[in-house]
């Protein structure tokens, strides 16, 4: 079988989320991104590949595509 995923890059690279995060931290005193909900947890190169390999997938590949 095969699996394909699309994940966000670093939060700093996504202006919309940087603004949301900054506003949340000012109003709520904390970032909206935490362990139970972090859409950026696979942003670092190799992060998703490591999880997929640990889950038993073989021949795991990552390709970075930037949408501007």
Buried (B, 14 or more C-beta within 10 A) or exposed (E): EEEEEEEBBEBEEBEEBEEBBEEBEEEEEEEBBEEEEBEBBBBEEEBBBEBBEEEEEEEBEBEEEEEE
